[in-house]
């Protein structure tokens, strides 16, 4: 069972029981962030966590990745909506996991690459064993895009410093192994992985 942020807060503040909301959705990109924020506003939440960006890079080919400019615009719009409608809510912006590291630890495993061949995150994981220059370059471009998204997450949050904090790259720099990835797609975290990410990102104290 995942020891989520909600459960950690609940342990110290039992009065919030039943007031946790999850507006995340499979394959969501930054294009979906406005709708998710609208749901949070409607629910009048006091604490918002934002983890977005992996699917912006992974939903297609390198050329189909969300541009950094568009990604930032969508972030700014979401944070502006929260500031306007939930000015007292605390917002935590979480860095994107190091998906490139997943390729590093998985590309030599035939069972893993066989599953990836179904088309999971093609911008990074297509032809995962290839050492051809175009494939090496493609992976480097993907890695750079994730780093650029992370930089924009920090910068966007900083513009709303009274309300927003970022995780200082804790999730992006969190180490993980294949044992923390589910065996269905060898891409998403299993329970152990989700617990590790919750631990890495949990602020512990809400002092902002």
C-alpha positions in Angstrom: 0.0 0.0 0.0 1.3 3.4 -0.9 2.0 5.8 2.0 0.9 8.8 0.0 1.0 12.5 1.0 -2.6 12.2 2.0 -2.0 9.3 4.4 1.1 11.1 5.9 -1.0 14.2 6.6 -3.9 12.2 7.8 -1.7 10.5 10.4 -1.0 13.8 12.0 -4.4 15.4 11.3 -7.2 12.9 11.4 -9.8 15.6 10.8 -9.0 15.6 7.1 -10.2 12.0 6.7 -12.3 11.6 3.5 -11.1 14.9 2.1 -8.4 13.6 -0.2 -8.9 14.1 -3.9 -7.1 12.5 -6.9 -7.6 14.3 -10.2 -4.7 12.6 -12.0 -5.5 10.6 -15.1 -3.6 8.1 -17.2 -1.7 9.6 -20.1 -2.4 13.1 -18.9 -0.2 15.9 -20.4 0.1 19.6 -19.5 -2.9 20.1 -21.8 -5.0 18.4 -19.2 -3.7 20.5 -16.3 -6.3 23.3 -16.6 -9.1 20.8 -16.2 -7.4 19.1 -13.2 -6.8 22.5 -11.6 -10.5 23.4 -12.2 -11.5 20.2 -10.3 -9.2 21.1 -7.4 -10.7 24.6 -7.3 -14.2 23.2 -7.3 -13.2 20.9 -4.4 -11.8 23.8 -2.4 -8.7 22.0 -1.5 -6.0 23.3 0.8 -3.0 21.4 -0.6 -2.3 20.8 -4.3 0.5 18.6 -5.7 1.4 18.9 -9.4 3.4 16.2 -11.1 3.3 16.8 -14.9 5.5 16.5 -17.9 6.5 12.9 -18.4 3.6 12.3 -20.9 4.4 15.5 -22.7 7.7 13.9 -23.6 6.4 10.4 -24.0 3.2 10.6 -25.9 4.7 10.3 -29.3 7.9 10.8 -31.3 10.6 13.4 -30.5 8.9 15.8 -32.9 5.6 15.4 -31.1 6.9 16.3 -27.7 5.2 19.4 -26.2 7.3 22.4 -26.8 9.0 23.9 -23.7 7.2 27.2 -24.4 3.8 25.6 -24.5 4.5 23.6 -21.4 5.5 26.7 -19.5 2.4 28.6 -20.7 0.1 25.8 -19.4 1.9 25.8 -16.1 1.6 29.5 -15.7 -2.1 29.4 -16.5 -2.7 26.6 -14.0 -0.8 28.3 -11.2 -2.5 31.6 -11.9 -5.9 29.9 -11.6 -4.9 28.4 -8.3 -3.6 31.8 -7.0 -6.8 33.5 -8.0 -9.3 31.0 -6.8 -7.5 29.2 -3.9 -5.1 31.9 -2.7 -4.6 30.2 0.7 -3.9 26.7 -0.7 -0.3 25.4 -0.6 1.0 24.1 -3.9 3.8 21.6 -4.4 5.3 21.3 -7.8 7.2 18.0 -8.2 10.0 17.4 -10.6 9.7 14.8 -13.3 11.3 11.4 -12.6 14.5 10.7 -14.5 13.0 8.6 -17.3 16.3 8.4 -19.1 17.6 6.4 -16.2 14.9 3.9 -16.9 16.4 3.3 -20.3 19.9 3.1 -18.7 18.9 0.3 -16.3 16.5 -1.5 -18.7 17.8 -1.5 -22.2 20.1 -4.5 -21.7 17.2 -6.7 -20.3 15.5 -8.6 -23.1 12.2 -9.0 -21.2 12.1 -5.3 -20.6 12.9 -4.3 -24.2 10.3 -6.8 -25.5 7.6 -5.0 -23.6 8.9 -1.6 -24.6 8.6 -2.7 -28.3 4.8 -2.3 -27.9 5.4 1.4 -28.3 5.8 2.7 -24.8 7.4 6.2 -24.7 8.7 5.9 -28.2 10.6 9.2 -28.1 13.0 7.5 -25.6 12.4 3.8 -25.7 12.1 3.0 -29.5 14.9 0.8 -30.6 16.3 0.7 -27.1 19.3 -1.5 -27.9 20.5 0.6 -30.9 23.8 2.3 -30.7 23.4 4.1 -34.0 24.1 7.8 -33.9 20.5 9.0 -34.6 19.2 6.8 -31.8 21.8 8.0 -29.3 21.1 11.6 -30.4 17.3 11.1 -30.0 17.7 9.8 -26.4 19.9 12.8 -25.6 17.3 15.1 -27.0 14.6 13.4 -24.9 16.8 13.7 -21.7 17.4 17.4 -22.4 13.6 18.0 -22.9 12.8 16.5 -19.5 15.5 18.7 -17.9 14.0 21.8 -19.7 10.5 20.9 -18.4 11.9 20.6 -14.9 13.6 24.0 -15.2 10.2 25.5 -16.2 8.5 23.8 -13.3 10.9 25.5 -10.9 10.6 28.9 -12.6 6.8 28.8 -12.9 6.5 27.9 -9.2 8.9 30.7 -8.2 6.6 33.3 -9.7 4.0 32.3 -7.1 6.5 31.9 -4.2 4.0 32.9 -1.5 1.9 29.9 -2.4 4.1 27.5 -4.3 7.2 25.4 -3.6 9.1 22.9 -5.8 10.7 19.7 -4.6 14.2 20.9 -5.4 14.6 18.1 -7.9 14.1 15.4 -5.3 12.0 13.2 -7.4 14.1 13.7 -10.5 17.2 12.7 -8.6 15.7 9.8 -6.7 17.4 6.6 -7.5 15.4 3.6 -8.6 15.9 0.0 -9.8 13.8 -2.3 -12.1 12.4 -3.8 -8.9 10.6 -0.5 -8.4 8.9 -0.6 -11.8 5.8 -2.7 -12.6 6.3 -5.8 -14.7 3.3 -5.0 -17.0 4.8 -2.2 -18.9 8.3 -1.8 -17.3 7.6 1.9 -17.3 5.3 3.0 -14.4 6.3 2.6 -10.8 5.0 -0.3 -8.7 4.0 0.1 -5.1 7.6 0.2 -3.9 8.4 2.9 -6.5 5.4 5.0 -5.7 6.4 4.8 -2.0 9.9 6.0 -2.8 8.5 8.9 -4.9 6.1 9.9 -2.1 8.9 9.8 0.4 11.2 11.9 -1.9 8.6 14.5 -2.6 6.9 14.8 0.7 7.8 18.3 2.2 7.4 17.1 5.8 6.6 20.6 7.0 4.2 23.0 5.3 5.8 26.3 6.2 5.0 28.3 3.2 
